[in-house]
Amino acid sequence: MNLIYEKLVNAGKSKKVAIVACVRKQQTILNVLVKTDTYWNENVA
């Protein structure tokens, strides 16, 4: 998530907007994991 955050901040987004975007992305990933009943696999991410 740090790379995404840095990319957004460097693109001119405010830090708060970048943090919210990262949290939303993480929430989406977690919702899919719960829905598909799978575990986080760092090698796939």
C-alpha positions as CSV (number, residue, x, y, z in Angstrom):
1,M,0.0,0.0,0.0
2,N,2.9,2.3,0.6
3,L,3.7,2.4,-3.1
4,I,0.1,3.3,-4.0
5,Y,0.1,6.0,-1.3
6,E,3.4,7.5,-2.6
7,K,2.1,7.4,-6.2
8,L,-1.0,9.3,-5.3
9,V,0.8,11.9,-3.2
10,N,3.3,12.5,-6.0
11,A,0.4,12.9,-8.4
12,G,-0.7,15.9,-6.4
13,K,-3.4,14.3,-4.2
14,S,-3.6,15.4,-0.6
15,K,-2.3,13.0,2.0
16,K,-5.8,12.5,3.5
17,V,-7.2,11.6,0.0
18,A,-4.3,9.2,-0.6
19,I,-4.9,7.5,2.8
20,V,-8.6,7.1,2.1
21,A,-7.9,5.6,-1.3
22,C,-5.5,3.1,0.2
23,V,-8.0,2.1,2.9
24,R,-10.7,1.6,0.3
25,K,-8.4,-0.6,-1.8
26,Q,-7.5,-2.6,1.3
27,Q,-11.2,-2.9,2.3
28,T,-12.1,-4.2,-1.2
29,I,-9.4,-6.8,-1.1
30,L,-10.5,-8.0,2.4
31,N,-14.1,-8.2,1.3
32,V,-13.2,-10.4,-1.6
33,L,-11.1,-12.6,0.7
34,V,-14.1,-13.0,3.1
35,K,-16.6,-13.6,0.2
36,T,-14.5,-16.3,-1.4
37,D,-13.4,-17.8,2.0
38,T,-9.7,-17.6,1.1
39,Y,-6.6,-16.6,3.1
40,W,-4.2,-13.9,2.3
41,N,-1.3,-15.2,0.1
42,E,1.6,-12.7,0.0
43,N,3.1,-14.5,-3.0
44,V,0.1,-13.8,-5.1
45,A,-0.3,-10.2,-4.1
